[in-house]
């Protein structure tokens, strides 16, 4: 694996899931794989689970991981080529990234969209500029449109939890929120589940909250949450802002928040969320604290997802 930006970089999803679950059983199985290798973790926005889990994963493989908060610990970066840098940006990525390529063997980059300009956000300029100028493998720790490490984690969690010999019914449901959030997690989860091809996959959201069709193609889509939830085995809860009229909040109906009553028609569904979660806005306490909630298990699996990806990238170095 030369880089990890989306499911399209993964030759075999099931093999990667199996590798991650093997690391969960034996975290130090490949503790010498990354010896004398260094990983840079660049964060352009806050993180807890992604930051810590990737550091642990790197250490399990014998790597040194160094975290750098871009814009807080260093200069504000410019990403546009041919920019006239007379504003707030101090250093161009064209100058910074090649240096990082000399310091590190692998680069992890995390950034968020502005939610102001859809074309700019969906061009993935920030991540692509690091790929273009660093000269080393880049792992997405979340980008403007996708969160592949989270989605791999989600499939790992579903795989280890669902043991029946049939396709699980997986529902991705929109949830209310107090502010406009990116489509990254919803896009990515849709892309991975569709590529995986082992589920009956349904997406439910209010009208006007359609996602980019290139990520949702293959899923059933409905505006009726109650219909979607019927016989569900897994319910993934996530807010996202509008895609077509970009970055807006049209609906914040609290009726879309999951409760135990709403979950009665499900097949004792496991509840998933990428965290952080706003309790009693996105998800009620009674659902989050229920035995069917697997959000903690899901978050813990972030280590094994990152370790599986990083081992594949390390194995690809020099090839």
N, C-alpha and C positions, 0 to 999 in steps of 0.2 A: 504494500500500500504506500503510494507516494505522498498522499495527502488525505485529509479527512474533513470534507466540507458538507457532504450530504450522503444519502444512501447510495448515490450513484458511484461513490468511491469504494464501495464494498462489493467484492466479487461474490461472496457467499454469506448472506445474512445469518443463516442457521449456524454455520461454522463459527462465525464471530460470537454469536450468542453462547454457543457451547464453550468456546474458549474463555469467555468472561465468567461463566458459571464454574469452570474448572479452576480459575483463579480464586473464586470465592471459597472453594474447598481448600486450596493450597496457594495462599497469596504469594509465597516466596519461591514458587516452583522455578521461576526464571530470574532469580535475584541477581544474576551476573550478566543478564542480557544488556543492561544499560550502563554497565560499569564504564567509567571514563567518558560518559556522555552527559550532556547538560541540556536541560529544557528551559526555555524562557516562557513565562506565562505573562502575557500582556493584557491588562484589563483597562478598557476605556469606559467601563461602567461597573457598578457594584456587583459583588458576588460573594456567596458563602459556600454553598454545596459544590459548585463547579470548581472554585479555587482550591478548597481543601481536598476534595476527592481526587483531583488531578495531581496535586502534590503527593498525596499518599500513594497513588498508583505509580508515579514516577519513582518514588523511593522504594516501593516493592520490587521494582525492576532494576534497582541499583543505580538509578540516575540521580543527579543533583537537579533540583527544580528551584528556579529563582523567579520570584513574583515582582512585577513592575507595574505600578499604577500610572498609566499614561495620563499626562495632564495634571496629576497631583504630585508625583515624584519627579517628573521631568517636564520638558517643554511641550507646549501645545503643538500638535502635529498638523501639517497641511497635507491633504491627500490628492487634491486636484492637480493634474499635470498642467504645466505652463501657467500656474497660478502666479499672480503678482502679490507677493506676500507683504502687503502694507497694512494688514489688519492685526488680529490677535494671535495668529499662528506664528511660531518662531522657527520651527524646523520642518523641513519637508520629509515625508516618508521615503522619498527617493534617496535621501542622504542618510536617514536613520536606519532603514531596514537592512542595507548591505552590511552595516556594522553589527547589527544583531545576528546576521548570518555568519559572521566571524566569531561571535561570542558563544553561539548556541549551535546544537545539532538539530534540534526540533523547536518549533515555535508554536505556542498556543495563543490564539487571539480571540478576545471577547469584545463585542461591540453591540450596540443597540441601534435601531433605526431612529430617525428624527421624527417620523410620522408626519412630516410636513410635505415631502415630495416623494410620491410613490416611485417614479422612474429612478430617482437617485438611490433610494433605499433598496429597490429591487435589483439595481445594478451590482450590489455587493462591492462597492468601490473600496471600502477599507480593507476587507480581507483580501481582495484581489490585488491590491497594491502591495501588501506584505508578501504575497506569493510572487508577484512580479519582480520585486526588488531584493528580497532576502536571500534567495538562492537555496533555501533549505525547506524541508517539509513543514507544512502549516496544518495545524489541527484547529478546527473551529470549536471554540468554547462557548459559542452562540454568536450568531451574526444578525444582520438586519432582517433576514427572512427565515432563517432555520436555526434549529438547536439539535444537531444530530447526536451529540452525546446523551442528551436527555431522552431522545427517541429510542436509541439503542438500549438505554436503561429500562425504558418502558417495556420493550419487547422481552428483555431478560426477565423482568418481574412477571409478566404475563406467562412466559414459558415455564418458569419454575412454580407458578401458582396453579395453573390450569392443567389438570391431568386426565381429563376425559378424552375419549377417542372420537372427537368430533370438532368441528370448527367452533371456537368461542364467538359469541356475539359481543362485539365491542362497540360501545357508544361514546363518541366524543360530544359532550354537551357544552354549549356556551353558558357562561355564568355572569351575573352582574358584577360590576366593579365601580369604584369611585372615580376612576380616571381612564383615559384611553391607553390601552396596552397594545404591544405589537402582535402580529399574527404568527410570530416565529414558532412557538411551541405547537400551535394548532396546525400550521403548515407542515412542520416537520413530522409530527405524529401521523398525520394523514399520509404523507409521502412514504413513510416507513411501513405502516400497516398495509397500504396498497401494494407496495413492492414485495412485502413478506408473503402476501397472498394466502394466508392461512386462517383468515377470520371473516365472519359476516360483519362488515363494518358499516356503521351508521353515524352520520354527523347531524346534529340537531342544533338549530339556532333561530333566533327571531329573524323576521324578514329584514333584508338589507345588510345582513352580516355574512354574506357569501365570501368564501375564501378564494384565492387564486385557483382556477380550475386545474391548472397543471399539477397541483398538489393533491387535489381531492378526487381526481378522475379515478373511478373504480368504486367509490363509496356511494351508499345510498344517502340522500340528503332530504331532511324534512324540517318543517317549521313547527312541528307538533312534538314537544318533548315527551309527553305521556306515551305517544305511540312508539317513539324511539326506545324508551326505557323498557318496554314489554319484553320479558325473557332475556334481558341483558345479563351477561356474565361479568363484564367489566364496564364501569362508567368512569370515563376520564373527564374531569371537570376543568374548564379553562375559560377565562375571558379573552376576548380579542376585540379590537376596534374594527371599524368598517374598512373594507378593501377597495371597493369601487369608488365611493366618495371618500377618499383615503383619510384614515386616522381619526374618524369621528365616533362619537357616542350618540346613537339615535334612540336606543332603548336601554333603560336600566331597571327593567321590571323585576322587582324582588321575587316575583312568582317563579322565576327561572332558577332560584337557589334550591338546591336539593335538600329534601327532608326525608326522614324515615318513611313517612306516609307516601311520598312520591316513589320510593324505592320498592314498595310492596309488590308491584307487578313484575319485578325483575327476578332473575334466577339467583336470589341471594347474592346480588352483584358485589364484586370487590370495587371499592372506590379508590380512584387514583387522582393525584394532583401533583404538579411538578414542584410546588412550593417556591417562594413563600405564599401563604394563603391568607386572605383577609376573612377571619372567622365571622360567621353570621352575616356576611355579605355575599361571598362566593359560595361558601359551604357552611352549613349549620354545625354548631357544636355537636349535636346529637349524631350527625353523620360522621364527622371527623373523629369523634371519640368512640365510635362503634367498632366492634370486633371485625367488621367487614372492611374497615378502612385499612389500606395497605400503603399509605403515603410514607410512613417511616421506612418500611421495607424497600419501597421504591427509591427513596433518597439514599439509603445505605448502599444500594446497588450501583450508585454512581461511580464508586471506586472501581468496581469490576468492569464496568463499561469503558472507563478511561484506560484501565490497565490492558484490556483486550485490544483497544485501538492503538495504544502506544506501542505495544509489543509488535503489532503488525507493521507499524511505521519503522520501528527499529530494525526489524528483519528485512525491510525494504531498502535500508540505507546502503548505498554503494552498489546497488543492483542496476 
